[in-house]
């Protein structure tokens, strides 16, 4: 761990306070989450009926990505006490002591303001307002309140992760449409089975940290039932783009087949027990859920490009 004599810069700062490396600052952005945000936002932009100049599109995606990174930094700042206890997160920069909490807070706040301002200037203020709301909802409503208060934290908090395609659509058109809200609904309904599958094999982590995830509060059996119920509703909602006429037959086939596979895995989780085999089943669903969402939006993106929408 590298330390800098920061008292030479500011005498009020402890000389032994960790500054953090470039890699630590990058880790604050939660790059894996950011990649999904960029991809779903891009899909929303390309599916929008109005064309957008490629340079404006790139600028908008950068702003949305930076906004997502700001949310991650603020989350790691506030959740450092929880992250220290959980094996999955204890290596994060603030939790591991490689970075001072104040630096993470300042970094996240700076990126929040910069991303919202840049998106507003590059596109329009509706898109910027939606990005600002997303950052606020994730960092304040979810991280500071829902996560520590209710087992429905993921359900309600999932709204933040579901908004990028709406922001992308708004960046191009200056409006929010039924199509963009359908994309929102798919991600929103996908979030609970995705994260509850993770929580089934990380239950002790959450219990040790005092986070009221559903398996901790209601038990594994209730969580498995909820996973199955949400998976069925999500798979049905995923057919909406085809039913409403803004996705083609290729999407319908892939969404149908992958939706059946998703529900099939959820059914296996529902029938499993709290043992190593059951944990493997939950891991399989968690891994498949990531692939599932990527494939759905990839097909929507390819179809939109093929139909002549998106970039001008």
C-alpha positions as CSV (number, residue, x, y, z in Angstrom):
1,X,0.0,0.0,0.0
2,X,1.5,3.3,-1.1
3,X,1.2,6.4,1.1
4,X,2.0,10.0,0.4
5,X,2.9,12.8,2.7
6,X,-0.2,14.8,2.1
7,X,0.5,17.2,4.9
8,X,2.9,18.9,2.5
9,X,-0.2,19.7,0.4
10,X,-2.6,20.5,3.2
11,X,-1.4,20.6,6.8
12,X,-4.9,19.7,8.0
13,X,-4.6,16.3,6.4
14,X,-3.1,13.3,8.3
15,X,0.3,12.6,6.7
16,X,-0.4,8.8,6.8
17,X,-3.8,9.0,5.1
18,X,-3.9,6.7,2.1
19,X,-4.2,8.5,-1.2
20,X,-5.1,5.6,-3.4
21,X,-3.7,4.5,-6.7
22,X,-5.0,5.1,-10.2
23,X,-6.3,1.6,-10.1
24,X,-8.2,2.3,-6.9
25,X,-9.9,5.3,-8.4
26,X,-10.8,3.2,-11.4
27,X,-12.2,0.5,-9.1
28,X,-14.5,3.1,-7.4
29,X,-16.3,3.4,-10.8
30,X,-17.5,-0.2,-10.6
31,X,-16.4,-0.9,-14.2
32,X,-18.4,-4.1,-14.6
33,X,-21.6,-2.3,-13.7
34,X,-20.5,0.7,-15.9
35,X,-20.2,-1.6,-18.9
36,X,-23.8,-2.8,-18.6
37,X,-25.0,0.8,-18.1
38,X,-23.2,1.9,-21.3
39,X,-24.5,-1.0,-23.3
40,X,-28.2,-0.6,-22.3
41,X,-27.9,3.2,-22.7
42,X,-26.5,2.7,-26.2
43,X,-29.4,0.4,-27.0
44,X,-31.9,3.0,-26.0
45,X,-30.1,5.6,-28.1
46,X,-30.0,3.5,-31.2
47,X,-33.6,2.4,-30.9
48,X,-34.8,6.0,-30.6
49,X,-36.6,7.1,-33.8
50,X,-34.6,10.3,-34.3
51,X,-31.0,10.1,-35.5
52,X,-28.1,11.4,-33.5
53,X,-24.6,12.5,-34.7
54,X,-22.0,9.9,-33.7
55,X,-19.9,12.5,-31.8
56,X,-23.0,13.5,-29.8
57,X,-23.7,9.8,-29.1
58,X,-20.2,9.2,-27.9
59,X,-20.4,12.3,-25.7
60,X,-23.7,11.2,-24.2
61,X,-22.4,7.7,-23.5
62,X,-19.3,9.1,-21.8
63,X,-21.5,11.3,-19.6
64,X,-23.8,8.4,-18.7
65,X,-20.8,6.1,-18.0
66,X,-19.2,8.8,-15.7
67,X,-22.5,9.3,-13.9
68,X,-22.7,5.5,-13.3
69,X,-19.1,5.6,-12.0
70,X,-20.0,8.5,-9.7
71,X,-22.8,6.4,-8.2
72,X,-20.4,3.6,-7.6
73,X,-17.9,5.9,-5.9
74,X,-20.5,7.3,-3.6
75,X,-21.8,3.8,-2.8
76,X,-18.3,2.6,-1.8
77,X,-17.8,5.7,0.3
78,X,-21.0,5.2,2.3
79,X,-20.9,1.4,2.4
80,X,-17.3,1.0,3.6
81,X,-18.4,-0.3,7.0
82,X,-20.5,-3.0,5.3
83,X,-17.9,-3.7,2.6
84,X,-15.2,-4.4,5.3
85,X,-17.3,-7.3,6.7
86,X,-18.3,-9.0,3.4
87,X,-15.8,-11.3,1.7
88,X,-17.2,-10.2,-1.7
89,X,-16.5,-6.5,-1.1
90,X,-13.7,-6.3,1.5
91,X,-11.1,-5.7,-1.2
92,X,-12.7,-2.5,-2.4
93,X,-10.4,0.6,-2.1
94,X,-12.1,2.3,0.9
95,X,-13.0,-0.9,2.7
96,X,-9.5,-2.2,2.4
97,X,-8.0,1.1,3.7
98,X,-6.2,1.9,0.4
99,X,-8.1,5.2,0.0
100,X,-9.5,7.8,2.5
101,X,-13.3,7.9,2.6
102,X,-13.2,11.6,2.0
103,X,-11.4,11.1,-1.3
104,X,-14.0,8.7,-2.5
105,X,-16.8,11.1,-1.5
106,X,-15.1,14.0,-3.3
107,X,-14.4,12.0,-6.4
108,X,-18.0,10.7,-6.6
109,X,-19.4,14.2,-6.0
110,X,-17.2,15.8,-8.6
111,X,-18.0,13.2,-11.2
112,X,-21.8,13.5,-10.4
113,X,-21.8,17.2,-11.2
114,X,-19.5,16.9,-14.2
115,X,-21.5,14.1,-15.8
116,X,-24.9,15.7,-15.4
117,X,-23.6,19.1,-16.6
118,X,-21.8,17.6,-19.6
119,X,-24.9,15.5,-20.6
120,X,-27.1,18.5,-20.4
121,X,-24.8,20.6,-22.6
122,X,-24.2,17.9,-25.1
123,X,-27.8,16.7,-25.5
124,X,-30.7,18.1,-23.5
125,X,-31.7,18.8,-19.9
126,X,-34.3,16.1,-19.7
127,X,-31.6,13.4,-20.2
128,X,-29.4,15.3,-17.7
129,X,-32.2,15.4,-15.2
130,X,-32.8,11.7,-15.5
131,X,-29.1,11.0,-15.0
132,X,-29.1,13.3,-11.9
133,X,-32.1,11.4,-10.6
134,X,-30.4,8.0,-11.2
135,X,-27.3,9.1,-9.3
136,X,-29.4,10.4,-6.4
137,X,-31.6,7.4,-6.3
138,X,-28.7,4.9,-6.2
139,X,-26.4,6.8,-3.9
140,X,-29.0,8.2,-1.5
141,X,-32.3,6.3,-1.7
142,X,-30.8,2.8,-2.3
143,X,-27.4,3.0,-0.7
144,X,-28.2,5.1,2.4
145,X,-31.7,4.0,3.0
146,X,-33.2,1.0,1.3
147,X,-30.2,-1.3,1.5
148,X,-30.0,-1.2,5.3
149,X,-33.7,-0.9,5.9
150,X,-35.8,-3.3,3.9
151,X,-35.5,-6.8,2.2
152,X,-37.1,-5.1,-0.8
153,X,-34.0,-3.0,-1.2
154,X,-33.1,-4.6,-4.6
155,X,-36.7,-4.5,-5.9
156,X,-37.1,-0.7,-5.3
157,X,-33.4,0.1,-5.8
158,X,-33.4,-1.7,-9.1
159,X,-35.0,1.4,-10.7
160,X,-31.6,3.1,-10.7
161,X,-30.0,0.3,-12.8
162,X,-33.0,0.2,-15.1
163,X,-32.9,3.9,-16.2
164,X,-29.9,4.0,-18.6
165,X,-31.9,3.0,-21.7
166,X,-34.5,5.7,-20.8
167,X,-31.6,8.2,-20.5
168,X,-30.2,7.1,-23.8
169,X,-33.6,7.5,-25.5
170,X,-34.1,10.9,-23.9
171,X,-30.6,12.0,-25.0
172,X,-31.6,11.5,-28.6
173,X,-35.3,12.5,-28.6
174,X,-35.7,14.8,-25.6
175,X,-38.7,12.7,-24.6
176,X,-39.5,9.5,-22.6
177,X,-41.6,7.0,-24.6
178,X,-43.5,3.8,-24.1
179,X,-40.6,1.9,-25.8
180,X,-38.0,3.3,-23.4
181,X,-40.2,2.5,-20.5
182,X,-40.6,-1.1,-21.7
183,X,-36.8,-1.4,-21.7
184,X,-36.8,0.0,-18.2
185,X,-39.4,-2.6,-17.1
186,X,-37.3,-5.5,-18.5
187,X,-34.2,-4.5,-16.5
188,X,-36.3,-3.6,-13.4
189,X,-37.9,-7.1,-13.3
190,X,-34.6,-8.8,-14.1
191,X,-32.8,-7.2,-11.1
192,X,-34.5,-9.1,-8.2
193,X,-33.9,-12.7,-9.5
194,X,-30.4,-11.7,-10.6
195,X,-29.4,-10.3,-7.1
196,X,-31.4,-12.7,-5.1
197,X,-29.6,-15.6,-6.8
198,X,-26.4,-14.0,-5.7
199,X,-27.7,-13.5,-2.2
200,X,-28.6,-17.2,-1.8
201,X,-25.0,-18.2,-1.9
202,X,-23.7,-15.1,-0.1
203,X,-26.3,-15.2,2.7
204,X,-23.8,-15.4,5.5
205,X,-21.9,-12.4,4.0
206,X,-25.1,-10.3,4.2
207,X,-26.1,-11.6,7.6
208,X,-22.6,-10.8,9.0
209,X,-22.9,-7.3,7.6
210,X,-26.4,-6.7,8.9
211,X,-27.9,-6.2,5.4
212,X,-31.5,-7.3,5.4
213,X,-31.4,-9.2,2.1
214,X,-34.4,-11.4,1.5
215,X,-32.7,-14.7,2.4
216,X,-31.5,-13.2,5.7
217,X,-34.9,-11.9,6.7
218,X,-37.4,-14.3,5.1
219,X,-35.3,-17.4,4.5
220,X,-34.0,-19.3,1.5
221,X,-37.4,-20.9,0.7
222,X,-39.2,-17.6,0.4
223,X,-36.4,-16.2,-1.7
224,X,-36.6,-19.1,-4.1
225,X,-40.3,-18.6,-4.5
226,X,-39.8,-14.9,-5.2
227,X,-37.0,-15.6,-7.7
228,X,-39.3,-17.9,-9.7
229,X,-42.2,-15.5,-9.6
230,X,-40.1,-12.6,-10.8
231,X,-38.5,-14.7,-13.5
232,X,-41.8,-15.7,-15.0
233,X,-43.1,-12.1,-15.0
234,X,-39.7,-10.9,-16.4
235,X,-39.7,-13.4,-19.2
236,X,-43.3,-12.4,-20.2
237,X,-42.3,-8.7,-20.1
238,X,-39.3,-9.4,-22.3
239,X,-41.7,-10.3,-25.1
240,X,-43.3,-6.8,-25.0
241,X,-40.9,-5.2,-27.6
242,X,-42.1,-7.7,-30.2
243,X,-45.8,-7.6,-29.2
244,X,-45.7,-3.7,-29.3
245,X,-44.0,-3.8,-32.7
246,X,-40.6,-2.3,-32.0
247,X,-38.6,-5.5,-32.2
248,X,-38.5,-8.2,-34.9
249,X,-39.0,-11.9,-35.2
250,X,-35.3,-12.6,-34.3
251,X,-35.8,-10.8,-31.0
252,X,-39.0,-12.7,-30.4
253,X,-37.4,-16.1,-30.9
254,X,-34.3,-15.3,-28.8
255,X,-36.3,-13.7,-26.0
256,X,-38.7,-16.6,-26.0
257,X,-36.0,-19.3,-25.9
258,X,-33.8,-17.5,-23.4
259,X,-36.8,-16.6,-21.3
260,X,-37.8,-20.3,-21.1
261,X,-34.2,-21.2,-20.1
262,X,-34.2,-18.5,-17.4
263,X,-37.5,-19.7,-15.9
264,X,-36.2,-23.3,-16.1
265,X,-33.1,-22.3,-14.1
266,X,-35.3,-20.4,-11.7
267,X,-37.4,-23.5,-11.3
268,X,-34.3,-25.5,-10.5
269,X,-33.4,-22.9,-7.8
270,X,-37.0,-23.2,-6.5
271,X,-36.7,-26.9,-6.1
272,X,-33.1,-26.8,-4.7
273,X,-32.2,-27.0,-1.0
274,X,-29.7,-25.2,1.2
275,X,-26.7,-27.3,0.4
276,X,-23.6,-27.1,-1.9
277,X,-25.7,-28.4,-4.8
278,X,-28.3,-25.7,-4.2
279,X,-25.6,-23.0,-4.1
280,X,-24.3,-24.2,-7.4
281,X,-27.8,-23.9,-8.9
282,X,-28.1,-20.3,-7.6
283,X,-24.6,-19.5,-9.1
284,X,-25.7,-20.9,-12.4
285,X,-28.8,-18.7,-12.4
286,X,-26.8,-15.6,-11.4
287,X,-24.2,-16.2,-14.2
288,X,-26.9,-17.0,-16.8
289,X,-28.9,-13.8,-15.8
290,X,-26.0,-11.6,-16.9
291,X,-25.8,-13.4,-20.3
292,X,-29.6,-13.2,-20.7
293,X,-29.8,-9.5,-20.3
294,X,-26.8,-8.9,-22.6
295,X,-28.2,-11.1,-25.3
296,X,-31.7,-9.4,-25.2
297,X,-30.2,-5.9,-25.6
298,X,-27.7,-7.1,-28.1
299,X,-30.5,-8.4,-30.4
300,X,-32.5,-5.2,-29.9
301,X,-29.4,-3.2,-30.8
302,X,-28.6,-5.2,-33.9
303,X,-32.2,-5.1,-35.1
304,X,-32.4,-1.3,-34.5
305,X,-29.2,-0.8,-36.5
306,X,-30.6,-3.0,-39.3
307,X,-33.9,-1.2,-39.4
308,X,-32.0,2.1,-39.9
309,X,-32.6,3.7,-36.5
310,X,-30.1,5.3,-34.2
311,X,-26.9,7.0,-35.3
312,X,-27.2,9.5,-38.1
